[in-house]
Amino acid sequence: MARNRIRAGRKVGQALRWPFFLVGMLGCLAVALGRYEPGLWHFPLSLTLAVLLLLSFLMNAKRLVGMTAADFSLEQATPILLACALVWVFFRVGSSHAPQTILLPALFCAWLVATLRPRLLPLPLVAIVLMESGLWAGGFQNTSALAGNLAALAFAALGLLLFVKSRTYFRRIRREEARAQKAETDQTRARDLGLLPTAANLLAALPGPELFSDPEEEGRSAAARIDAGFAAQLELMRHALGAASAALFWPDTEGREYRLRGIATLRRDINPGPYQIGAGITGALLKSGEAISLAPVPASFGALPYYQKQSEVGAILAVRLPESDGDRSVEEGRRIPPILCVDRSEPRPWTEEEKRSLHLAARKLALDVASERLCQTMAREHGALQRVCIALRELNGVADLDQVLQATVKAVGFLVHVDFIAISLVDGDQHKVAVAEGAGAEKLLGRSFPSEEGLVGQALKLNHPLPANARCHGPMQVFGRDYLLTGYASLLVVPLQREDGMAVGAITVAATAPEVLTPARQEILRLIAAQVAVKIDLGRAHQQLNRLATTDGLTGLLNQRTFQHGFNMMLERERRRQGSLSLLLCDIDYFKKINDTYGHPFGDTVLQGVASILGKAARRVDLTARYGGEEFALLLEGAGEKGAVKVAARIRKEIENMVFRHVQGPVRVTISVGLAVSPEHGTDKALLLSRADQALYQAKKQGRNRVVVWRQE
């Protein structure tokens, strides 16, 4: 069916050649008749023809690339004529607005002369002359404009033609061709020797950042080293055995042909190959076994493919190179071995010592290749392991949970190139997106979804990466029903599984390109996920320890030690800003009586209630702490005396209105507040604490349940 479609397409193309050619002729005629001149633009007709020209050119443009046929044909003429008409349409339409559009036909003519065969040039040149002459005959341009246009086109064409035919250009082209040919040859040799990475394993799946060497470049360098070793050993064997030539045949990776990997010879009639596998000495050796020896060689025997002339060959000795794991050349299920061959003009037989020497040389050549392959494999694995170690070192170098999540995103991006990364953490019966990067990440960050919803929920439930093929077909409910992840072709959700088998979260990665998340890269993600799960547990434990070390266990407010440290920092910051800092010391009135009357557990409830109101009253920049016993401290950043008094009065009122329930009945409490302000009342921490404490003493002395600002007595 595919062949039938190809034949049908060719028939359609052949049937449309004449119509396309006629469209090109009509375009040239319309230009010559002035249909695209200012004032004569006929909108429906001229625009329709211009669009038809453009569409016809696009359908035939591929034929302009690499046009090398010597004979003139309609298939070659059509795209040239269409291009010519189209260029002149743009030129004449734009010339009235921008005279610089003359550059467009000038460059087109230069390209024609520099690239087309001489037999193809008459058609576009005649069309150009006729269009310009038609415009002159119709009065759309005067004689000087005609001469100027033709002169500009001729000079542009001649200038580019002279440059193309210059020595500098040819030398540059030859250098580029030689460089490209050498790179291709080196690549082929490295591939034949098995020095390029081919296996899709874990390490090969890693991307190649700029700080690591290119494995293909390293393979080509290794191939060059092997070739130098081959040349030296072949010359040594030729001298040792008194041979005319010592040649090494190496099969290509597909097992289709032998290539001359190296040769040391006294003769000049060398055929560089490649050579057909199974012909001549290669076929004889493949059939006979490990070695073949001929002496004398019959005159009609044409067994050495590397000679153009088979004369003056008296004796031939050829052996196989021992097989190694890197030999991948196969033909019909057989492994095609490299062959080492020597010949000499004397017909004397080869001695056992000479045969043993050639076998040792073949073994040495095979060991050299195997050693270089091993070195290349180790170098690639070393580079890949470096990448893994760098990523894991980044991950293991942090302890805080937020830092762990950010380091995870960085590690995933370093090891597996994806366009979207999100980390969800299990939070009770929900999973919450703790960090996200990529398109749409801002809509996800911080959102929580029910644990049974989305692909993330299913992966957490099954404790297995999803989807199985790591592909994404259209919008998917990855996180929840009310959020669809769109625009990605590759997708994978990997659970963050602890050692006890419980999943603490999941990593979601996605890429716009298909087949990005290969099995090897999935293995990398599972490796990272295992490390991240451990780090998340440690991060949460670290956060818990920080909370225990910095907060009061009963009220959840900062403890006095942390308050003192924060006081120093806030005081220093306000000194630099030349701002205000207000200190409120609060004490629950008659708290000892509450404990004695209702018991200490109820007293703890009262402390928690008061702490809750103080915590709500504080802004994010403020500092609230349990200062000791029933005493609390509140630092208001940037607040002067007037603002601090308002805050203190509001806190006092809210606590006064709060009712605590006890079996003996409702209980109400009040607080007294002492206030000191920096810099008005002092800039030293100890002085501010002392003066706020004095103000608190005055509040209690004056009857409690009030706010008192420190005043100089």
VOLO-579921 format. One line per 2 residues: number of its first residue (from 1); their letters; for each residue x, y, z of C-alpha. Coordinates in steps of 0.5 Angstrom, whole numbers. Layout:
<nodes>
NUM> a> X Y Z  ...
</nodes>
This chain:
<nodes>
1> ma> 0 0 0  6 5 2
3> rn> 9 4 -5  2 5 -9
5> ri> 1 11 -5  8 13 -7
7> ra> 7 12 -14  0 16 -14
9> gr> 4 22 -11  9 21 -17
11> kv> 3 21 -22  0 27 -19
13> gq> 7 31 -19  8 29 -26
15> al> 1 31 -28  2 38 -25
17> rw> 9 40 -28  5 43 -34
19> pf> 0 47 -30  6 50 -25
21> fl> 10 52 -31  4 56 -34
23> vg> 3 59 -27  10 61 -27
25> ml> 10 64 -34  3 68 -32
27> gc> 7 71 -26  13 73 -31
29> la> 8 76 -36  4 80 -31
31> va> 10 83 -28  12 85 -35
33> lg> 5 88 -36  5 92 -30
35> ry> 0 89 -26  4 90 -20
37> ep> 6 97 -21  3 103 -17
39> gl> -4 105 -19  -5 99 -24
41> wh> -5 94 -18  -12 90 -19
43> fp> -13 87 -12  -17 81 -14
45> ls> -13 78 -20  -6 81 -18
47> lt> -7 78 -11  -10 71 -13
49> la> -4 70 -18  1 72 -13
51> vl> -2 67 -8  -2 62 -13
53> ll> 5 63 -15  7 63 -7
55> ls> 3 56 -6  6 53 -13
57> fl> 13 55 -11  13 52 -4
59> mn> 10 46 -7  16 46 -12
61> ak> 22 49 -7  25 42 -5
63> rl> 27 41 -13  32 48 -12
65> vg> 36 44 -7  42 40 -10
67> mt> 40 41 -17  46 38 -21
69> aa> 43 35 -27  46 37 -33
71> df> 40 36 -38  35 42 -38
73> sl> 28 39 -36  21 41 -34
75> eq> 22 39 -27  28 43 -26
77> at> 25 49 -30  19 50 -26
79> pi> 21 52 -19  27 56 -22
81> ll> 21 60 -26  17 60 -20
83> ac> 22 63 -16  24 68 -21
85> al> 17 71 -22  16 71 -15
87> vw> 22 75 -13  20 80 -18
89> vf> 13 81 -16  16 83 -9
91> fr> 21 87 -12  16 91 -16
93> vg> 11 92 -10  16 94 -6
95> ss> 20 99 -10  15 104 -10
97> ha> 16 104 -2  23 102 -1
99> pq> 28 103 -7  33 98 -3
101> ti> 28 92 -5  33 92 -11
103> ll> 38 88 -7  32 82 -7
105> pa> 33 81 -15  40 82 -14
107> lf> 42 77 -9  37 72 -13
109> ca> 41 73 -19  48 72 -16
111> wl> 45 66 -13  43 63 -20
113> va> 49 64 -23  53 62 -17
115> tl> 49 55 -16  46 53 -23
117> rp> 49 49 -28  50 53 -35
119> rl> 45 49 -38  40 52 -33
121> lp> 41 59 -33  38 61 -40
123> lp> 31 60 -38  31 65 -32
125> lv> 36 70 -35  31 71 -41
127> ai> 25 71 -36  29 77 -32
129> vl> 31 81 -39  23 80 -42
131> me> 20 82 -35  25 88 -35
133> sg> 24 90 -42  16 89 -42
135> lw> 16 94 -36  21 99 -40
137> ag> 16 98 -46  10 99 -42
139> gf> 13 106 -40  13 103 -33
141> qn> 21 105 -32  25 109 -37
143> ts> 31 107 -40  36 109 -35
145> al> 32 105 -30  32 99 -34
147> ag> 40 100 -35  41 101 -28
149> nl> 37 95 -26  40 90 -31
151> aa> 47 93 -29  46 92 -21
153> la> 44 85 -23  50 83 -27
155> fa> 55 86 -22  52 82 -16
157> al> 52 76 -20  59 77 -23
159> gl> 61 79 -16  59 73 -13
161> ll> 61 68 -19  68 71 -18
163> fv> 68 70 -10  66 63 -11
165> ks> 71 61 -16  77 65 -12
167> rt> 82 61 -9  80 63 -2
169> yf> 73 60 -3  76 54 -6
171> rr> 81 53 0  76 54 5
173> ir> 71 50 2  76 44 1
175> re> 78 45 9  71 45 11
177> ea> 70 38 7  77 35 9
179> ra> 75 37 16  68 34 16
181> qk> 70 28 12  76 27 18
183> ae> 70 28 23  66 23 19
185> td> 72 18 18  74 18 26
187> qt> 67 17 28  66 11 24
189> ra> 73 8 26  71 9 33
191> rd> 64 6 32  67 0 29
193> lg> 72 -1 34  66 -1 39
195> ll> 69 6 43  62 10 43
197> pt> 57 9 48  51 5 45
199> aa> 48 1 51  42 5 54
201> nl> 44 3 61  43 8 67
203> la> 49 12 66  48 13 59
205> al> 42 16 60  45 22 64
207> pg> 45 28 60  52 31 59
209> pe> 53 38 62  58 42 59
211> lf> 63 41 65  64 34 63
213> sd> 67 31 56  64 29 50
215> pe> 64 21 50  64 21 42
217> ee> 70 26 42  73 22 47
219> gr> 71 16 43  75 19 37
221> sa> 81 21 41  81 13 43
223> aa> 81 11 36  86 16 34
225> ri> 91 13 39  89 6 37
227> da> 90 7 30  97 10 32
229> gf> 99 3 35  96 -1 29
231> aa> 101 3 25  107 2 29
233> ql> 105 -6 30  104 -7 23
235> el> 110 -4 21  114 -8 26
237> mr> 111 -15 24  112 -13 16
239> ha> 120 -12 18  120 -18 23
241> lg> 117 -23 18  120 -20 11
243> aa> 114 -18 8  112 -14 3
245> sa> 105 -12 7  102 -13 13
247> al> 95 -11 13  89 -11 18
249> fw> 82 -12 16  76 -9 21
251> pd> 69 -10 20  64 -5 20
253> te> 59 -5 26  53 -8 21
255> gr> 58 -14 18  57 -11 11
257> ey> 64 -10 9  71 -10 11
259> rl> 75 -4 12  83 -3 11
261> rg> 84 -1 19  92 0 17
263> ia> 97 -3 13  105 -3 13
265> tl> 107 -4 6  113 -3 1
267> rr> 108 -3 -5  104 3 -8
269> di> 98 0 -12  94 0 -5
271> np> 86 -1 -6  84 3 0
273> gp> 77 -1 0  72 -2 3
275> yq> 72 -10 1  66 -15 1
277> ig> 66 -20 6  67 -27 4
279> ag> 71 -25 -2  78 -27 -3
281> it> 82 -28 3  77 -26 8
283> ga> 72 -32 5  77 -37 5
285> ll> 79 -35 13  72 -35 15
287> ks> 71 -42 12  77 -45 14
289> ge> 78 -43 21  83 -39 26
291> ai> 89 -38 20  90 -39 13
293> sl> 97 -40 10  99 -40 2
295> ap> 106 -41 -1  107 -41 -6
297> vp> 101 -37 -9  98 -39 -16
299> as> 99 -34 -21  91 -34 -22
301> fg> 89 -33 -15  86 -26 -13
303> al> 86 -27 -6  89 -20 -3
305> py> 83 -14 -4  88 -9 -2
307> yq> 92 -10 -8  90 -7 -15
309> kq> 95 -12 -18  95 -19 -16
311> se> 102 -20 -19  109 -21 -15
313> vg> 105 -25 -9  109 -31 -7
315> ai> 106 -33 0  100 -31 4
317> la> 99 -32 12  92 -29 15
319> vr> 90 -30 22  83 -28 26
321> lp> 84 -23 32  81 -26 38
323> es> 74 -25 39  72 -20 45
325> dg> 66 -17 48  66 -11 44
327> dr> 66 -14 37  59 -13 35
329> sv> 59 -14 27  55 -20 25
331> ee> 52 -23 19  47 -28 19
333> gr> 48 -29 26  55 -30 25
335> ri> 60 -25 29  65 -23 23
337> pp> 72 -22 26  78 -18 24
339> il> 83 -21 20  91 -19 20
341> cv> 94 -21 14  101 -21 11
343> dr> 104 -23 4  111 -23 1
345> se> 114 -24 -6  118 -30 -4
347> pr> 114 -37 -5  117 -40 1
349> pw> 113 -43 6  111 -40 13
351> te> 115 -43 19  112 -45 25
353> ee> 115 -39 29  113 -34 24
355> kr> 106 -37 24  106 -36 32
357> sl> 109 -29 31  103 -27 27
359> hl> 98 -30 32  102 -27 38
361> aa> 101 -20 34  94 -21 33
363> rk> 93 -23 40  96 -16 42
365> la> 92 -12 37  86 -15 40
367> ld> 88 -14 47  90 -6 45
369> va> 83 -5 43  80 -9 49
371> se> 84 -5 54  82 2 50
373> rl> 75 0 50  75 -2 58
375> cq> 78 5 59  73 9 55
377> tm> 68 5 59  71 7 66
379> ar> 72 14 63  64 14 61
381> eh> 62 11 68  67 16 72
383> ga> 64 22 69  57 19 70
385> lq> 58 17 77  61 24 78
387> rv> 54 27 76  50 23 81
389> ci> 55 24 86  55 32 85
391> al> 47 31 85  47 27 91
393> re> 52 31 95  48 37 94
395> ln> 42 33 97  46 31 103
397> gv> 49 37 104  42 40 107
399> ad> 38 39 113  32 43 113
401> ld> 26 41 110  25 47 105
403> qv> 32 46 103  32 39 102
405> lq> 26 40 97  30 45 93
407> at> 36 41 93  31 35 90
409> vk> 29 40 85  36 42 83
411> av> 38 34 83  33 32 78
413> gf> 34 38 74  41 36 73
415> lv> 41 29 72  34 28 68
417> hv> 33 34 63  25 35 64
419> df> 21 41 63  16 40 70
421> ia> 18 38 77  13 38 83
423> is> 14 35 90  8 33 94
425> lv> 8 31 101  3 27 105
427> dg> -1 31 110  -6 27 113
429> dq> -11 25 108  -9 30 103
431> hk> -3 31 99  0 38 98
433> va> 4 41 93  10 43 97
435> va> 15 45 91  14 46 83
437> eg> 17 49 77  15 49 70
439> ag> 9 51 66  3 52 71
441> ae> 7 51 77  5 58 80
443> kl> -3 55 80  0 49 84
445> lg> 4 51 89  1 50 96
447> rs> -5 47 94  -8 41 97
449> fp> -11 35 94  -15 29 97
451> se> -11 23 97  -15 19 93
453> eg> -15 24 87  -11 24 81
455> lv> -5 20 79  -1 22 85
457> gq> -6 19 89  -6 13 86
459> al> 2 12 86  2 14 93
461> kl> -4 8 94  0 3 90
463> nh> 7 5 92  9 5 85
465> pl> 11 9 79  5 11 75
467> pa> 4 11 69  7 5 67
469> na> 10 7 60  11 14 63
471> rc> 7 17 57  2 23 57
473> hg> -4 23 52  -7 30 53
475> pm> -9 33 59  -9 29 65
477> qv> -11 29 72  -5 28 75
479> fg> -6 32 82  -14 33 83
481> rd> -20 33 79  -20 40 78
483> yl> -13 41 76  -11 38 69
485> lt> -4 38 67  -3 40 59
487> gy> 2 40 54  7 35 56
489> as> 8 28 52  12 25 58
491> ll> 10 24 65  12 20 71
493> vv> 10 20 78  15 17 83
495> pl> 13 15 90  18 18 96
497> qr> 18 11 100  21 10 106
499> ed> 25 4 109  19 2 112
501> gm> 15 2 106  10 8 107
503> av> 10 13 102  11 20 105
505> ga> 10 24 98  12 24 91
507> it> 16 27 85  12 29 79
509> va> 16 30 73  14 32 66
511> at> 17 33 59  14 36 53
513> ap> 18 31 48  16 24 48
515> ev> 20 18 50  24 23 55
517> lt> 23 18 61  26 12 58
519> pa> 27 6 63  34 8 65
521> rq> 32 15 67  26 12 71
523> ei> 31 8 75  35 15 76
525> lr> 29 18 79  27 12 83
527> li> 34 12 86  33 20 87
529> aa> 26 18 90  29 13 95
531> qv> 34 18 98  29 24 98
533> av> 25 20 102  30 19 108
535> ki> 32 26 107  25 29 108
537> dl> 24 24 114  31 28 117
539> gr> 28 34 115  22 34 119
541> ah> 26 31 125  30 37 124
543> qq> 24 42 124  21 39 130
545> ln> 28 39 134  28 47 132
547> rl> 21 48 134  23 44 141
549> at> 29 48 142  26 55 140
551> td> 19 55 142  16 54 149
553> gl> 12 47 149  6 49 152
555> tg> 4 55 149  8 55 142
557> ll> 11 61 143  18 63 142
559> nq> 22 61 149  26 66 153
561> rt> 33 64 150  30 65 142
563> fq> 27 72 144  33 75 147
565> hg> 37 73 141  31 76 136
567> fn> 31 82 141  38 83 139
569> mm> 37 83 132  31 87 131
571> le> 34 92 136  40 92 131
573> re> 36 93 125  32 99 127
575> rr> 38 102 129  41 102 122
577> rq> 34 104 120  33 109 125
579> gs> 26 107 126  22 105 133
581> ls> 22 98 136  17 97 142
583> ll> 17 92 148  11 90 151
585> lc> 11 86 158  5 82 159
587> di> 3 79 166  -3 75 168
589> dy> -7 78 174  -7 74 180
591> fk> -5 68 176  -3 64 182
593> ki> -10 65 185  -12 61 179
595> nd> -7 55 180  -9 55 187
597> ty> -17 55 186  -18 51 179
599> gh> -11 47 179  -5 47 175
601> pf> -8 44 169  -13 49 168
603> gd> -8 54 169  -4 51 163
605> tv> -11 52 159  -11 60 161
607> lq> -4 60 159  -5 57 152
609> gv> -11 62 151  -7 68 153
611> as> -2 66 148  -7 65 143
613> il> -9 72 143  -2 75 143
615> gk> 0 70 137  -6 73 133
617> aa> -4 80 135  3 80 132
619> rr> 5 81 125  10 77 121
621> vd> 15 82 123  14 82 130
623> lt> 16 77 136  12 74 141
625> ar> 15 70 147  13 67 153
627> yg> 18 71 158  17 66 164
629> ge> 11 63 168  5 67 167
631> ef> 9 73 164  10 74 156
633> al> 14 79 152  12 82 145
635> ll> 16 86 140  13 91 135
637> eg> 18 92 129  17 99 127
639> ag> 12 101 132  12 108 136
641> ek> 9 109 142  2 111 140
643> ga> 1 105 135  4 100 141
645> vk> -1 103 146  -7 101 141
647> va> -4 94 140  -3 93 148
649> ar> -10 96 149  -13 91 144
651> ir> -10 85 147  -12 87 154
653> ke> -19 88 152  -19 81 148
655> ie> -17 78 154  -21 81 159
657> nm> -27 79 154  -25 72 154
659> vf> -29 66 158  -25 60 160
661> rh> -30 54 162  -29 50 168
663> vq> -34 45 172  -34 51 178
665> gp> -37 56 173  -34 61 168
667> vr> -27 64 169  -25 71 166
669> vt> -18 73 167  -14 80 166
671> is> -7 82 164  -3 88 166
673> vg> 2 91 160  8 95 161
675> la> 11 99 155  18 101 153
677> vs> 20 104 146  26 105 143
679> pe> 30 110 142  25 114 146
681> hg> 26 110 152  33 108 151
683> td> 37 104 146  40 98 150
685> ka> 36 92 151  38 91 158
687> ll> 35 98 159  29 97 155
689> ls> 27 91 159  28 94 166
691> ra> 24 100 164  18 96 161
693> dq> 19 92 167  18 98 171
695> al> 12 100 167  9 93 168
697> yq> 10 94 176  6 101 176
699> ak> 1 98 172  0 93 178
701> kq> 1 98 183  -5 102 180
703> gr> -10 97 180  -8 92 174
705> nr> -12 90 168  -9 96 165
707> vv> -3 99 160  2 103 163
709> vw> 8 107 159  14 108 162
711> rq> 16 115 164  22 118 168
713> e> 20 120 175
</nodes>
